[in-house]
Amino acid sequence: MNVLLTTACALNTQSLDSVYLASPELAALRTRLDEIADELHRLQADAAGCP
């Protein structure tokens, strides 16, 4: 299940560091990517048996 963690981290990095995503017009997309990353982190925790 390291794939979930790796993907979540990659999404977080992209939403923080991407010049393209820095555009104010893409704020909704950045927010959605953050939400997806958070969900992947929760899935990783569930798969690992953590609360």
C-alpha distance matrix in Angstrom:
0.0 3.8 5.1 5.7 7.2 9.0 10.3 11.5 13.2 14.7 16.1 17.6 19.1 20.6 22.1 23.6 24.8 25.7 29.5 29.3 27.4 29.9 32.5 33.6 33.6 29.9 29.3 28.0 25.4 24.3 24.1 22.0 19.5 19.3 18.9 16.0 14.3 15.1 13.7 10.3 10.6 11.8 9.1 6.6 9.6 10.2 7.1 8.0 11.5 13.0 15.9
3.8 0.0 3.8 5.4 5.1 6.0 8.4 9.8 10.6 12.1 14.2 15.4 16.4 18.2 20.0 21.1 22.1 23.2 27.0 27.1 25.4 27.7 30.6 32.0 32.3 28.5 28.0 27.2 24.5 22.9 23.2 21.5 18.6 18.2 18.5 15.8 13.4 14.7 14.2 10.6 10.3 12.6 10.8 7.7 10.6 12.4 9.9 9.8 13.5 14.2 17.1
5.1 3.8 0.0 3.8 5.5 5.1 6.0 8.4 9.9 10.4 12.1 14.2 15.2 16.3 18.2 19.9 20.7 21.2 25.0 24.7 23.2 25.8 28.4 29.9 29.9 26.1 25.9 24.9 22.0 20.9 21.4 19.4 16.3 16.7 17.0 13.9 12.0 14.0 13.3 9.5 10.5 13.0 10.8 8.7 12.3 13.6 11.4 12.3 15.9 16.6 19.1
5.7 5.4 3.8 0.0 3.8 5.5 5.2 6.1 8.6 9.9 10.6 12.3 14.2 15.4 16.6 18.4 19.9 20.5 24.3 23.9 21.8 24.4 26.8 27.9 28.0 24.2 23.6 22.4 19.8 18.6 18.5 16.5 13.9 13.8 13.7 10.7 8.9 10.4 9.5 5.7 7.0 9.3 7.4 5.9 9.6 10.9 9.5 10.9 14.0 14.3 16.2
7.2 5.1 5.5 3.8 0.0 3.8 5.5 5.1 6.1 8.5 10.0 10.6 12.2 14.2 15.5 16.6 18.0 19.3 23.1 23.3 21.2 23.3 26.2 27.3 27.8 24.1 23.3 22.6 20.1 18.3 18.3 17.0 14.1 13.3 13.9 11.6 8.6 9.9 10.3 6.8 6.1 9.4 8.8 6.3 9.1 11.7 10.7 10.9 14.1 13.6 15.6
9.0 6.0 5.1 5.5 3.8 0.0 3.8 5.5 5.2 6.1 8.7 10.0 10.5 12.2 14.3 15.4 16.1 17.2 21.0 21.2 19.7 21.9 24.8 26.4 26.9 23.2 22.9 22.5 19.7 17.8 18.7 17.4 14.0 13.9 15.2 12.7 9.8 12.1 12.8 9.3 9.4 12.9 12.2 9.9 12.9 15.3 14.0 14.2 17.6 17.3 19.4
10.3 8.4 6.0 5.2 5.5 3.8 0.0 3.8 5.4 5.0 6.2 8.6 9.8 10.5 12.3 14.2 15.2 15.6 19.3 19.0 17.2 19.9 22.4 24.0 24.1 20.3 20.1 19.5 16.4 15.1 15.9 14.3 10.9 11.5 12.6 9.7 7.5 10.6 10.8 7.6 9.1 12.3 11.5 10.4 13.7 15.6 14.6 15.7 18.8 18.5 20.1
11.5 9.8 8.4 6.1 5.1 5.5 3.8 0.0 3.8 5.4 5.2 6.3 8.6 9.9 10.7 12.4 14.2 15.1 18.8 18.7 16.4 18.6 21.3 22.3 22.7 19.0 18.2 17.6 15.1 13.2 13.4 12.2 9.0 8.5 9.7 7.5 4.3 7.1 8.2 5.7 6.3 9.8 10.1 9.3 11.9 14.2 14.1 15.0 17.6 16.7 17.7
13.2 10.6 9.9 8.6 6.1 5.2 5.4 3.8 0.0 3.8 5.4 5.1 6.1 8.6 10.0 10.6 11.9 13.5 17.3 17.9 15.9 17.6 20.7 22.1 23.0 19.5 18.7 18.8 16.3 13.8 14.6 14.3 10.8 9.9 12.1 10.6 7.1 9.4 11.5 9.2 8.6 12.4 13.1 11.5 13.7 16.6 16.4 16.5 19.4 18.1 19.3
14.7 12.1 10.4 9.9 8.5 6.1 5.0 5.4 3.8 0.0 3.8 5.4 5.1 6.1 8.6 9.9 10.3 11.1 14.9 15.2 13.7 15.9 18.8 20.7 21.4 17.7 17.7 17.9 14.9 12.8 14.5 13.9 10.1 10.5 13.0 11.1 8.4 11.6 13.3 11.0 11.5 15.2 15.4 14.1 16.8 19.3 18.8 19.4 22.4 21.4 22.7
16.1 14.2 12.1 10.6 10.0 8.7 6.2 5.2 5.4 3.8 0.0 3.8 5.4 5.1 6.1 8.6 10.0 10.2 13.8 13.6 11.4 13.8 16.4 17.9 18.3 14.6 14.3 14.2 11.3 9.3 10.8 10.1 6.3 7.1 9.7 8.0 6.0 9.5 11.2 9.8 10.9 14.2 14.7 14.4 16.9 19.1 19.2 20.2 22.8 21.7 22.4
17.6 15.4 14.2 12.3 10.6 10.0 8.6 6.3 5.1 5.4 3.8 0.0 3.8 5.5 5.3 6.2 8.5 10.0 13.6 14.1 11.5 12.9 16.0 17.1 18.3 14.8 13.7 14.3 12.1 9.1 10.2 10.7 7.3 6.2 9.5 9.2 6.4 8.8 11.7 10.8 10.7 14.0 15.4 14.9 16.7 19.3 19.9 20.3 22.7 21.0 21.4
19.1 16.4 15.2 14.2 12.2 10.5 9.8 8.6 6.1 5.1 5.4 3.8 0.0 3.8 5.5 5.2 5.8 7.8 11.4 12.7 10.9 12.1 15.5 17.4 18.7 15.5 15.0 16.2 13.8 10.8 12.8 13.6 10.1 9.7 13.2 12.6 9.9 12.5 15.3 13.9 13.8 17.3 18.5 17.4 19.4 22.2 22.4 22.6 25.2 23.6 24.4
20.6 18.2 16.3 15.4 14.2 12.2 10.5 9.9 8.6 6.1 5.1 5.5 3.8 0.0 3.8 5.4 5.3 5.2 9.0 9.4 7.8 9.9 12.9 15.1 15.9 12.6 12.9 14.1 11.2 8.8 11.6 12.0 8.7 9.6 13.0 12.3 10.6 13.7 15.9 14.8 15.6 18.9 19.7 19.2 21.5 24.0 24.1 24.7 27.4 26.1 26.7
22.1 20.0 18.2 16.6 15.5 14.3 12.3 10.7 10.0 8.6 6.1 5.3 5.5 3.8 0.0 3.8 5.9 5.9 9.1 9.2 6.3 7.9 10.8 12.2 13.4 10.1 9.6 10.9 8.7 5.5 8.3 9.5 6.8 7.1 10.7 11.1 9.8 12.3 14.9 14.7 15.3 18.2 19.6 19.6 21.5 23.8 24.5 25.3 27.6 25.9 26.0
23.6 21.1 19.9 18.4 16.6 15.4 14.2 12.4 10.6 9.9 8.6 6.2 5.2 5.4 3.8 0.0 3.8 6.1 8.8 10.4 8.0 7.9 11.5 12.9 15.0 12.3 11.3 13.4 11.9 8.3 10.6 12.6 10.2 9.3 13.1 13.9 12.0 13.9 17.0 16.8 16.6 19.6 21.4 21.0 22.5 25.2 26.0 26.3 28.5 26.5 26.6
24.8 22.1 20.7 19.9 18.0 16.1 15.2 14.2 11.9 10.3 10.0 8.5 5.8 5.3 5.9 3.8 0.0 3.8 6.4 8.9 7.9 7.8 11.5 13.9 15.8 13.4 13.4 15.8 13.8 10.8 13.7 15.4 12.6 12.6 16.4 16.6 14.6 17.0 19.9 19.2 19.2 22.5 23.9 23.1 24.9 27.8 28.1 28.3 30.9 29.1 29.5
25.7 23.2 21.2 20.5 19.3 17.2 15.6 15.1 13.5 11.1 10.2 10.0 7.8 5.2 5.9 6.1 3.8 0.0 3.8 5.3 5.2 6.2 9.3 12.3 13.5 11.1 12.1 14.3 11.9 9.8 13.3 14.5 12.0 13.0 16.6 16.5 15.3 18.1 20.5 19.8 20.5 23.7 24.7 24.3 26.5 29.0 29.2 29.9 32.5 31.0 31.4
29.5 27.0 25.0 24.3 23.1 21.0 19.3 18.8 17.3 14.9 13.8 13.6 11.4 9.0 9.1 8.8 6.4 3.8 0.0 3.8 5.5 5.1 7.4 10.9 12.3 10.9 12.4 15.2 13.3 11.6 15.2 16.7 14.8 15.9 19.4 19.6 18.7 21.4 23.8 23.4 24.1 27.2 28.3 28.1 30.2 32.6 33.0 33.6 36.2 34.6 34.9
29.3 27.1 24.7 23.9 23.3 21.2 19.0 18.7 17.9 15.2 13.6 14.1 12.7 9.4 9.2 10.4 8.9 5.3 3.8 0.0 3.8 5.5 6.2 9.8 10.1 8.4 10.8 13.1 10.9 10.3 14.0 15.0 13.4 15.3 18.4 18.4 18.2 21.0 23.0 22.7 24.0 26.9 27.7 27.9 30.2 32.3 32.6 33.7 36.2 34.8 35.0
27.4 25.4 23.2 21.8 21.2 19.7 17.2 16.4 15.9 13.7 11.4 11.5 10.9 7.8 6.3 8.0 7.9 5.2 5.5 3.8 0.0 3.8 5.3 8.0 8.5 5.9 7.5 9.8 7.8 6.6 10.3 11.6 10.2 11.9 14.9 15.3 15.2 17.8 19.9 20.0 21.2 23.8 24.9 25.3 27.4 29.5 30.1 31.2 33.5 31.9 31.9
29.9 27.7 25.8 24.4 23.3 21.9 19.9 18.6 17.6 15.9 13.8 12.9 12.1 9.9 7.9 7.9 7.8 6.2 5.1 5.5 3.8 0.0 3.8 6.3 8.5 7.2 7.8 11.1 10.2 8.4 11.5 13.8 12.8 13.5 16.7 17.7 17.3 19.4 21.9 22.3 23.0 25.6 27.1 27.4 29.1 31.4 32.3 33.1 35.3 33.4 33.1
32.5 30.6 28.4 26.8 26.2 24.8 22.4 21.3 20.7 18.8 16.4 16.0 15.5 12.9 10.8 11.5 11.5 9.3 7.4 6.2 5.3 3.8 0.0 3.8 5.3 5.5 7.2 10.4 10.1 9.5 12.4 14.5 14.3 15.5 18.2 19.3 19.6 21.6 23.8 24.5 25.5 27.8 29.3 29.9 31.7 33.7 34.7 35.8 37.8 36.0 35.6
33.6 32.0 29.9 27.9 27.3 26.4 24.0 22.3 22.1 20.7 17.9 17.1 17.4 15.1 12.2 12.9 13.9 12.3 10.9 9.8 8.0 6.3 3.8 0.0 3.8 5.3 5.4 8.8 10.0 9.6 11.4 13.9 14.6 15.3 17.6 19.4 20.0 21.4 23.6 24.9 25.8 27.7 29.4 30.4 31.9 33.8 35.1 36.3 38.0 36.0 35.2
33.6 32.3 29.9 28.0 27.8 26.9 24.1 22.7 23.0 21.4 18.3 18.3 18.7 15.9 13.4 15.0 15.8 13.5 12.3 10.1 8.5 8.5 5.3 3.8 0.0 3.8 5.7 7.7 8.7 9.8 11.6 13.2 14.4 15.9 17.6 19.0 20.3 21.9 23.6 24.9 26.3 28.0 29.4 30.7 32.4 33.9 35.2 36.7 38.4 36.7 35.9
29.9 28.5 26.1 24.2 24.1 23.2 20.3 19.0 19.5 17.7 14.6 14.8 15.5 12.6 10.1 12.3 13.4 11.1 10.9 8.4 5.9 7.2 5.5 5.3 3.8 0.0 3.8 5.4 5.2 6.3 8.7 9.9 10.7 12.5 14.3 15.4 16.6 18.5 20.1 21.2 22.7 24.6 25.8 27.0 28.9 30.4 31.5 33.1 34.9 33.3 32.7
29.3 28.0 25.9 23.6 23.3 22.9 20.1 18.2 18.7 17.7 14.3 13.7 15.0 12.9 9.6 11.3 13.4 12.1 12.4 10.8 7.5 7.8 7.2 5.4 5.7 3.8 0.0 3.8 5.4 5.1 6.2 8.6 9.9 10.6 12.3 14.3 15.3 16.5 18.5 20.0 21.1 22.7 24.4 25.7 27.1 28.8 30.2 31.6 33.1 31.3 30.3
28.0 27.2 24.9 22.4 22.6 22.5 19.5 17.6 18.8 17.9 14.2 14.3 16.2 14.1 10.9 13.4 15.8 14.3 15.2 13.1 9.8 11.1 10.4 8.8 7.7 5.4 3.8 0.0 3.8 5.5 5.0 6.2 8.6 9.9 10.5 12.3 14.2 15.3 16.5 18.4 20.0 21.1 22.6 24.3 25.8 27.0 28.5 30.3 31.6 30.0 28.9
25.4 24.5 22.0 19.8 20.1 19.7 16.4 15.1 16.3 14.9 11.3 12.1 13.8 11.2 8.7 11.9 13.8 11.9 13.3 10.9 7.8 10.2 10.1 10.0 8.7 5.2 5.4 3.8 0.0 3.8 5.4 5.0 6.1 8.6 9.7 10.5 12.2 14.2 15.3 16.5 18.4 20.0 21.0 22.5 24.4 25.6 26.7 28.5 30.2 28.9 28.3
24.3 22.9 20.9 18.6 18.3 17.8 15.1 13.2 13.8 12.8 9.3 9.1 10.8 8.8 5.5 8.3 10.8 9.8 11.6 10.3 6.6 8.4 9.5 9.6 9.8 6.3 5.1 5.5 3.8 0.0 3.8 5.4 5.1 6.2 8.7 9.9 10.5 12.3 14.3 15.3 16.5 18.5 20.0 21.0 22.7 24.4 25.6 27.0 28.7 27.1 26.6
24.1 23.2 21.4 18.5 18.3 18.7 15.9 13.4 14.6 14.5 10.8 10.2 12.8 11.6 8.3 10.6 13.7 13.3 15.2 14.0 10.3 11.5 12.4 11.4 11.6 8.7 6.2 5.0 5.4 3.8 0.0 3.8 5.5 5.1 6.2 8.7 9.9 10.6 12.4 14.3 15.3 16.7 18.5 20.0 21.2 22.7 24.4 25.8 27.1 25.3 24.3
22.0 21.5 19.4 16.5 17.0 17.4 14.3 12.2 14.3 13.9 10.1 10.7 13.6 12.0 9.5 12.6 15.4 14.5 16.7 15.0 11.6 13.8 14.5 13.9 13.2 9.9 8.6 6.2 5.0 5.4 3.8 0.0 3.8 5.3 5.0 6.2 8.6 9.8 10.5 12.3 14.2 15.3 16.5 18.3 20.0 21.0 22.4 24.3 25.7 24.4 23.6
19.5 18.6 16.3 13.9 14.1 14.0 10.9 9.0 10.8 10.1 6.3 7.3 10.1 8.7 6.8 10.2 12.6 12.0 14.8 13.4 10.2 12.8 14.3 14.6 14.4 10.7 9.9 8.6 6.1 5.1 5.5 3.8 0.0 3.8 5.4 5.1 6.1 8.6 9.9 10.5 12.3 14.3 15.2 16.4 18.5 19.9 20.9 22.5 24.3 23.1 22.8
19.3 18.2 16.7 13.8 13.3 13.9 11.5 8.5 9.9 10.5 7.1 6.2 9.7 9.6 7.1 9.3 12.6 13.0 15.9 15.3 11.9 13.5 15.5 15.3 15.9 12.5 10.6 9.9 8.6 6.2 5.1 5.3 3.8 0.0 3.8 5.4 5.0 6.1 8.6 9.8 10.5 12.4 14.2 15.2 16.6 18.4 19.9 21.0 22.6 20.9 20.4
18.9 18.5 17.0 13.7 13.9 15.2 12.6 9.7 12.1 13.0 9.7 9.5 13.2 13.0 10.7 13.1 16.4 16.6 19.4 18.4 14.9 16.7 18.2 17.6 17.6 14.3 12.3 10.5 9.7 8.7 6.2 5.0 5.4 3.8 0.0 3.8 5.4 5.1 6.2 8.7 9.9 10.6 12.4 14.2 15.4 16.6 18.4 20.0 21.1 19.6 18.7
16.0 15.8 13.9 10.7 11.6 12.7 9.7 7.5 10.6 11.1 8.0 9.2 12.6 12.3 11.1 13.9 16.6 16.5 19.6 18.4 15.3 17.7 19.3 19.4 19.0 15.4 14.3 12.3 10.5 9.9 8.7 6.2 5.1 5.4 3.8 0.0 3.8 5.4 5.1 6.2 8.7 9.9 10.5 12.3 14.3 15.2 16.3 18.3 19.9 18.9 18.6
14.3 13.4 12.0 8.9 8.6 9.8 7.5 4.3 7.1 8.4 6.0 6.4 9.9 10.6 9.8 12.0 14.6 15.3 18.7 18.2 15.2 17.3 19.6 20.0 20.3 16.6 15.3 14.2 12.2 10.5 9.9 8.6 6.1 5.0 5.4 3.8 0.0 3.8 5.4 5.1 6.2 8.7 9.8 10.5 12.4 14.2 15.2 16.5 18.4 17.1 17.2
15.1 14.7 14.0 10.4 9.9 12.1 10.6 7.1 9.4 11.6 9.5 8.8 12.5 13.7 12.3 13.9 17.0 18.1 21.4 21.0 17.8 19.4 21.6 21.4 21.9 18.5 16.5 15.3 14.2 12.3 10.6 9.8 8.6 6.1 5.1 5.4 3.8 0.0 3.8 5.4 5.1 6.3 8.7 9.8 10.7 12.4 14.3 15.4 16.6 14.9 14.3
13.7 14.2 13.3 9.5 10.3 12.8 10.8 8.2 11.5 13.3 11.2 11.7 15.3 15.9 14.9 17.0 19.9 20.5 23.8 23.0 19.9 21.9 23.8 23.6 23.6 20.1 18.5 16.5 15.3 14.3 12.4 10.5 9.9 8.6 6.2 5.1 5.4 3.8 0.0 3.8 5.4 5.0 6.2 8.6 9.8 10.5 12.2 14.2 15.2 14.2 13.7
10.3 10.6 9.5 5.7 6.8 9.3 7.6 5.7 9.2 11.0 9.8 10.8 13.9 14.8 14.7 16.8 19.2 19.8 23.4 22.7 20.0 22.3 24.5 24.9 24.9 21.2 20.0 18.4 16.5 15.3 14.3 12.3 10.5 9.8 8.7 6.2 5.1 5.4 3.8 0.0 3.8 5.4 5.0 6.1 8.6 9.7 10.3 12.2 14.1 13.5 14.1
10.6 10.3 10.5 7.0 6.1 9.4 9.1 6.3 8.6 11.5 10.9 10.7 13.8 15.6 15.3 16.6 19.2 20.5 24.1 24.0 21.2 23.0 25.5 25.8 26.3 22.7 21.1 20.0 18.4 16.5 15.3 14.2 12.3 10.5 9.9 8.7 6.2 5.1 5.4 3.8 0.0 3.8 5.4 5.0 6.3 8.7 9.8 10.5 12.3 11.0 11.5
11.8 12.6 13.0 9.3 9.4 12.9 12.3 9.8 12.4 15.2 14.2 14.0 17.3 18.9 18.2 19.6 22.5 23.7 27.2 26.9 23.8 25.6 27.8 27.7 28.0 24.6 22.7 21.1 20.0 18.5 16.7 15.3 14.3 12.4 10.6 9.9 8.7 6.3 5.0 5.4 3.8 0.0 3.8 5.4 5.1 6.2 8.6 9.8 10.5 9.2 8.9
9.1 10.8 10.8 7.4 8.8 12.2 11.5 10.1 13.1 15.4 14.7 15.4 18.5 19.7 19.6 21.4 23.9 24.7 28.3 27.7 24.9 27.1 29.3 29.4 29.4 25.8 24.4 22.6 21.0 20.0 18.5 16.5 15.2 14.2 12.4 10.5 9.8 8.7 6.2 5.0 5.4 3.8 0.0 3.8 5.4 5.0 6.1 8.5 9.7 9.8 10.5
6.6 7.7 8.7 5.9 6.3 9.9 10.4 9.3 11.5 14.1 14.4 14.9 17.4 19.2 19.6 21.0 23.1 24.3 28.1 27.9 25.3 27.4 29.9 30.4 30.7 27.0 25.7 24.3 22.5 21.0 20.0 18.3 16.4 15.2 14.2 12.3 10.5 9.8 8.6 6.1 5.0 5.4 3.8 0.0 3.8 5.4 5.1 6.1 8.6 8.6 10.5
9.6 10.6 12.3 9.6 9.1 12.9 13.7 11.9 13.7 16.8 16.9 16.7 19.4 21.5 21.5 22.5 24.9 26.5 30.2 30.2 27.4 29.1 31.7 31.9 32.4 28.9 27.1 25.8 24.4 22.7 21.2 20.0 18.5 16.6 15.4 14.3 12.4 10.7 9.8 8.6 6.3 5.1 5.4 3.8 0.0 3.8 5.4 5.1 6.1 5.0 6.7
10.2 12.4 13.6 10.9 11.7 15.3 15.6 14.2 16.6 19.3 19.1 19.3 22.2 24.0 23.8 25.2 27.8 29.0 32.6 32.3 29.5 31.4 33.7 33.8 33.9 30.4 28.8 27.0 25.6 24.4 22.7 21.0 19.9 18.4 16.6 15.2 14.2 12.4 10.5 9.7 8.7 6.2 5.0 5.4 3.8 0.0 3.8 5.4 5.0 5.8 6.9
7.1 9.9 11.4 9.5 10.7 14.0 14.6 14.1 16.4 18.8 19.2 19.9 22.4 24.1 24.5 26.0 28.1 29.2 33.0 32.6 30.1 32.3 34.7 35.1 35.2 31.5 30.2 28.5 26.7 25.6 24.4 22.4 20.9 19.9 18.4 16.3 15.2 14.3 12.2 10.3 9.8 8.6 6.1 5.1 5.4 3.8 0.0 3.8 5.4 7.6 10.0
8.0 9.8 12.3 10.9 10.9 14.2 15.7 15.0 16.5 19.4 20.2 20.3 22.6 24.7 25.3 26.3 28.3 29.9 33.6 33.7 31.2 33.1 35.8 36.3 36.7 33.1 31.6 30.3 28.5 27.0 25.8 24.3 22.5 21.0 20.0 18.3 16.5 15.4 14.2 12.2 10.5 9.8 8.5 6.1 5.1 5.4 3.8 0.0 3.8 5.6 9.0
11.5 13.5 15.9 14.0 14.1 17.6 18.8 17.6 19.4 22.4 22.8 22.7 25.2 27.4 27.6 28.5 30.9 32.5 36.2 36.2 33.5 35.3 37.8 38.0 38.4 34.9 33.1 31.6 30.2 28.7 27.1 25.7 24.3 22.6 21.1 19.9 18.4 16.6 15.2 14.1 12.3 10.5 9.7 8.6 6.1 5.0 5.4 3.8 0.0 3.8 6.7
13.0 14.2 16.6 14.3 13.6 17.3 18.5 16.7 18.1 21.4 21.7 21.0 23.6 26.1 25.9 26.5 29.1 31.0 34.6 34.8 31.9 33.4 36.0 36.0 36.7 33.3 31.3 30.0 28.9 27.1 25.3 24.4 23.1 20.9 19.6 18.9 17.1 14.9 14.2 13.5 11.0 9.2 9.8 8.6 5.0 5.8 7.6 5.6 3.8 0.0 3.8
15.9 17.1 19.1 16.2 15.6 19.4 20.1 17.7 19.3 22.7 22.4 21.4 24.4 26.7 26.0 26.6 29.5 31.4 34.9 35.0 31.9 33.1 35.6 35.2 35.9 32.7 30.3 28.9 28.3 26.6 24.3 23.6 22.8 20.4 18.7 18.6 17.2 14.3 13.7 14.1 11.5 8.9 10.5 10.5 6.7 6.9 10.0 9.0 6.7 3.8 0.0
